[in-house]
Amino acid sequence: MRLHRLEIEGFGPFLDRQIVDFDGFADDGIFLIAGRTGAGKSSILDAVCFGLYGGVPRYESGDKRLRSDYCAPEDLSEVVVEFSTTAGRFRVTRSPEYQRPAKRGGGLTKQASAVALDEWIDDAWVGRAARAVDVGNELDEILQLSREQFLQVILLAQNRFARFLLADSKERQALLRRLFGTERFDDVQSRFDERRRAAENALAGRLATVSARVEEAERVVTAAALWGDLAVEGELAPAGSGSGGTEARLEALRLALTRAEYQAERRVAEQDDAEKRLAKADAALVAAREEKKAQQERDRARAALEALDAEEPQIVDARHALERARAAEALRATITATTRAQEALVGAAVAAQAARSSWSATGVDLAIGLVDLNAVDPDAVDPDETGASAAEPGAVAALETWASDRIRESGAWARAAEQEATIPALMAELAAAEREVTAASERFETGEAERLTLPSLVAELTTQRDDARRLADRVDDLALAVESARVRRDAVAEQERLSDELAAAERRLADASTALAAAQNDLADLRRRRLDGFAGELATALVEGEPCAVCGSTSHPAPAAHTDPVSADDIESAEAVRDASTRAERVAGEQVSAVRAERAAALARAEERTVETADAEVKAAAAAHADAITAAEALASVEARLTAANERISALDEERAESTRALAAAREALALIEQRSREIQALVADARGPFDTVAQRLAATTEQITAAQKLAEALAEHSRRAATLREAAAEQQSALAASDFDDATAVQQALHSSAEQAALDARITAHSAQRAKEKATLLDLELRTLCEEPIDLAPVEQSAADARSEWKTTVDAANRAQSTAEQLARLIESAAAEHGRSAEQQAEYEVIRSLADTIAGRAGNTHKMTLETFVLAAELEEIVQAANRRLSDMSTGRYQLQHSDALAARGAASGLGIVVFDAFTGQARPAQSLSGGETFLSSLALALGLAEVVTARAGGIQLDTLFIDEGFGSLDADTLDIAMRTLDELRSGGRTVGIISHVESMQEQIPAQLVVEQTESGPSRIRS
């Protein structure tokens, strides 16, 4: 991979667009990125990483940290990276998320992050992807490096060299896992552990099943008392004993099964004998019960026949009543017709009399003759009598003629009566029309008055809206001003607090320094006294006649006195006090440095404000912000009122035309109603006549017509009913003469309803049938010559009950014996089968457990290396070999890195250790023992070796551009010269190497440079 071009705008310390042409350094092969501390040298690498991966190598706080603090809201933030691989030449354009001015309504809105990928095809850039997920997928295919691999092999950022060299095995394993993607081996280990647990659980379950079934079988044997003398003979110890093992227990259970099967056969034979005795007893009981039932049925039949003979007189009376009812039934229709005709004639006479009274009440003088209306006795009716007088039909005709004449006259008044009924509504309609005219006039005048007031209101609201909008547009700016003022005020307070804290920390440091000096003086004094007292201490160990440990003499004429004893323990205690004082002074010094740094940061944030000034700025900014918020809140209300006023003006123009049309229409409607009212009043006056209203005249005439019509109908109906009665009476007299009855009353007494006749017939028939049935039953039973004394069933029932109880007992015993034998056979067979399968499963489990423990670094794995660690150890060996090819030259053959798989302490995982072999001493030592320069050279060699192996694993991609951001300032001149020779070798094959450093000697050695410098206004710029 080769970088060609980088463009940065609104990113990190860069405000204006900065362009870096990496192709310009291709001829030199190595270039320096120089500049003062904090100018933004590392931000160039941040921009490259952000453009390709959307993140930065130095911190992980998200896109919000990426936008330049110098950007105004409308400024653009963008990074463009142009690069090439074997797949072609590409360009990535990426922007972080930031706040920009809103296009409408003022204020700020969120500008979403964006990214685009272009490819150079046929001398032009062609879009390849424009969504973040699509661009990410495309770049994965093109770069073939993850972000972690890219940072490890191309952007060698600060602190990444030594971190890998000095890391422990756990941290180094985490880094190598991300670089080589060996999580799959951890998955293999997890799957084998799962298989081991599954096999272990399955085996335990099967063994538990065997044990449970054997124990269950032994419980069955014990419960059925089948052990006998097996335990005494030693063939089996009862359940719970492990002396015979599972096989011995199963064999003893098979012997018990034989005994159980023999017992089952005996119980079945006993059941068969009891069943035969039960069948004999049941047969005797059935026979006795049948005799008892027949005896009871005979006695019942005798009693029933006697009762039927006693009912015979009532049955004779029922037969006579039924015959009379059937004879009278033939005259029922004739008598019923005569009765109904007489009732109808009486009703017609009553109706005619009522109609005559109604007609007389009308007061109409009509000369007609009317007959007398008397009830007719059907028994006295003469069939030859002609009926009503001759005057009745003439009266009917006269009444109908008079009614027809009145109907024709009243037809002309109906229309007038309808119009008369509408007069109240017409008057109300007239009043409503007058009110509508008045209301239309008032609406027109009100609208005109309102039209005159609206222009001034619109002008006033327009002014209010403009003032509120100007304040509302500054809400976001004033909010930022409030926040800035609060930050300064908090910084002033923090500055004063830190000043007090700094004074306290400096006092603690002074106290700690004093305590350390005292501890050091005490230790020096004790050491001096210890040296001075060595002679006396040795003298106390002298024994006369034994050689001195110093001079070897066996005589000790003048041993030194031990007057001031100081022991080694005293020295060790004093050293512990001295060390504790040293740590306390170091902690106090670190606290002073930390507080000073915080106080300096607070001073910078306070921007030389006093407490009073900062408080005043916060209050002023908050008041201005509150005014702006109030204006923003009121703006919508003012705009709504202004819109409503303008809409009201338009509405009044429309209402004015509508009011004019409504007034004209109301006046026209009023004129039409007045004309219709005059016409109706004239028509009603003509039709009213002598009555107060037309309706009254029409109602009186209608009443007279109705009375005449009803009287004519009543007279005609009376005449018809009288004729019908005479016909019915004649038919009745003829029927009675031909029957056995004397008169209609006798017929009425003999009549019965259909239900009553059916009941009489059913009673007679049932009596006859029941008597015949009982006689037949009694005859059959009498032929059986049953005894007269009642039969006693108790002895026979007791015998049957005893036989059944005995049979049930034998059935239960046989079932229990058979069930025990079957259950025991099933348990023995199942336990034996499971026991056979458990042996195979045990062997399989041992294989899986051994393999899982080996992969997971347990059991026989003496190095505690997991499968993943084993694979990473192989990768680490290659990395170390690649690093040593450079480290040997860089250290003039003194140092070699070695991969160590030594067993770690306290059972920790092993296999990823790195030690340094020193050829001068012939010994290997920890990497932490190297000096600063040695650590840098070893770390650089290891990082370059790691880069070679990672790129080889990534498909052998070519690294044509490499950046190193590391502290070269810690190297002496010789070490720096060695490092420069190594870096110079990296240029082979057309590779371009970029180095970030502010070391002056490197600036002199590397003529090709990118200089990052701060401008007077604050933002940085890049100069080639």
Steps between C-alpha positions, in 0.01 A plus 500: 500500500628850411362837612497767228317803633335628818264798533395630843247774573329592829668201670701503822723809510449569125233751397576581134546217250853353522639277223777241546652353183668175608608427142732801528714305748521184287849586370638566849337188645501646853360827627460671833181642649637777722357775712466628853328291765124539470511641148318195357763261361315188621172646370623422147500129591165547673357637176632201298349251745171692521469516122555125457330363815285777648703518825834623633788305659557720805157516664162342465258777596312511166453745215422797727869520593608512137348829385734795540428730793584791269207427268209738475155337477493542124855364440555159339672205672641243253789260442594365154743207472627385160683165490570203276529122543529209260123540451534852356506866602232630739386813683310514830318820603372499860336762726423469873171598659481868603259792552432737209260797450143398421383592149164613631390654829847594628707315761715188454416151385695173488701428187517121478831325438564412135740285300555423132736264313618578145718299260728638227380342176582621149658828618198595714366443850198265504278463808514151652309533832334779698359331814716440809427127508564459127824701514617293799437173315678626188804620696525164680539333161740766365729554801493139633602639837286557806533830680711338776732344242526831312604682818755228579668473159454841327419765764753412771364754749650609831526241781421205269864377480579449865146390589533183293857428616435556872148356517419194707374180336132588551528847344724369217248222430215755470699707249610200293144366498374824340786501249477137388131434562555184706165520683398190304745289701341626820168392349651155432604480866153605610339240277727223634423610856134483416547153353692393810225631730234338285684165498559522873135583568385223267730244665396612847138481394540148362686378810236661717234325290670159549535559874143625532355201313708247698398666825137505388520128416653428843221698668246290308672177614511622860136609497393158360721313753685317217853515643462181704843369597688665210670752725586231752658286228713795392368514144379855551514758766176701509472843332772746589791252525775541243686175569361311201483795256226560247542161330464310831195702593338428163572125535337487843201689364461240223481226771234702682312535168482118470345482846253777412387317183439177701289690755299659218415158352373371839286810557338459154403135582342610829308771308355238257369281790337797673341610172326159459355520853378853432319391179312223688390734781388769250286245309320396824436864588355577155257204523378601847448858391293392200269291723465793740410736216239261353339460844474879538356541149227238570382678816501836319284361210244363744462837676479690168219276364295549815536881468387493132187300588408760761508779235246332264186714601684824424603363161132424413400861582782628284383296201140650529630859523723445198207370289274807592786741422557348155120529423486866612811578296292474179277797614787721624534703176125578462454617858825705488385681178163596651664634815749711303224645271296608804809667659577682171141631470515641854828673420362648176195639689728668757719653226196628307356660814834677567521624140141636523595694815810649326288605200238664720779699673599668169168686491446435129128489409458212251152345447556119506311211669693269738400151625510384865815313597407204727695185581375180336443175693621213280264252664204726405615582149255423223681387188229645281518850653633760247701714752538880511231750382515654161607838637857382598653469148369846408658655805839352408481644147399846625790513743755397237369764251521777760859401596615503133369854451684627810829337389490684166445833676790452751756417232530867402581600861791255551750711299402811696540310830855395399593860420340616827723255695815653343418856610694478838806358327469762229495774764811351666673476161411864435650605837813290433545663160478843661761394762730364225486833320594678824785252578645524147508878532678475838761250370581729208548799730713298754735372226553849368589625849754215554665563163601849614698369808708215344773692304641663816499163683696335215764770510541466879529117486754521215726719714469261798581199279816657354629596846434149641661329200821700536530392865399137433764458229771556766381226741768244405779759490395639838478146641862443394590833659331393827684169496834673432438746782412217738815310399710809578320555832548135598864524394551806725348311794703192413815717480448636850421153639808353331716785632403402855543132415841571344616679816383204708670254263827699513482496881448122492797470260720706731394289797567181303845630393581586862387154613708336226811696599450399863452133402814509286703657787368237742594220258850644444552532875387140560732373224792692651423363846465155350847521346645640821349217702607211274815437718295478818239281331772259383658504847181372659532183287864425608561180700829444682703234321308526174638696201384855431291536182709806403861428598490128576666534844381265774586751775297817551690724742303827444159454331318818402201609705154500331363821656275630214329196343325557162354189335428424138129512585546859619660586168219327307235688701671831433523418129127422497430839661730666244322321208156595633614863531636487145165371367314763699722777357451365147123489544502852643712621208265338250205666673671841480569447127145388434348796689733742319395359165132526594551857625674596176213353299249689718697827448483448124123437511440801729655733238628743769150564643435592862218346700292818478558539127419137429177514707394822325564342157294192591209711623507729194524206259222310682273807494559552128441130435177506704378803303574316177316188619201711603501666159524162330208370701292811424594500129262222405211673679568835328535332160175315557320824592644678196396216272154502655466876445596475131268206455223701673541785247457255213206341675330839552526575128323174426246560779416847364386361166317218675323747736385711205357194326335377822327839562354513150377141524337565842307802372375309195384206718307741729304646206398155374377388843286816541326442163427132581352599836245736341379232253445237772304740725248574217446127423437408866249783554279370212500138630435578868127589469317539835774307693802649671736290289485291187617201705203535736254508209666199337507304831126558567400388151731194523335400831149511344612298198658236726184469715278453192734237351525304828121500548441369145757225552353400841145474359617283213703271734200454733286386208763243391547354852125451547477298177799280606338423839175380340692260272707353793193451723316305229804266446532434877134398540532250213816339652349460850194333356716234334716426816448325839523827689195700616646850460824695457561505877524119512747505215717757682505280813612187306777673307866435600815644352728293277756466777238381747372241250857381431563467872184291552591276206861459620386411853263233370760353263779502758284324756418220257861458383645505853251241621588266211875549561481430873293183441759369251789576738331334794419190292872445407620545856233276649619221268852514660359382836705753701497463879286735698762579768749788414844380384807605720806608286738586786678161530554474125626860471745448787644191331545692172662796683747270677594335170551839330715632783720192480528541120597869527769413751651241269474737199684775689768258611544364146512851349757614755715197440481536120558878521802447724646243262437718192634817666807319626563350154471845334732665754762223472493505120517882486778522759704234320460679164592840646798345682628359171469836324668691787833320438517628141394847613767503772774433243367773270483748789863433598613581145296824482607611849867446427475692173300788655745531791796506260341774285404706808844470665389271784607162638804367312563829317806593710541846339136595564472604134159516335458421132471869417811580703687219319407649161590854614831369639587372152414842358707667772800282412481629141463859624806462723701348213406792272586752775839342569608549138506876576574500871826313446630780279347775712668367817827399321431135575448541875125446539263234370131471584390152605154350516449344843252225581619468859235404753352814654473550874191414709345285226460782244487418127837468328636507145508871403800628690781710348846523656819667380820296454811707580804364313734691730383308808377184329180526702135575413332773700155665510426773248419735788871503593602683178596865505289764326702497178527121499125472557437735205720303261355165612146635478562643153645172375209308654244739348656465155512122535137499612410710195668252266318199646160675514521612138605150397193356677282764331575357157852630458390860434771751412563782751622790291434768763596481867470754785688494831390730782734428793714684753839519322601773742589240767786355286866592524691590186632148433165330558328760286749437222426125519126567488543728199698235313222248567233741381709581195497130409118505497508717186607204288255387237345846456354526853436846646555546875363792697647581843346730758763667719620837622863385555731760335760245388233310308391824333858544386528140369161490320466778243147405382264640761140584577497785751191549715485849650244709682380824347463822697120457504524152655433229235791296364622470143722253314799614300714273279 
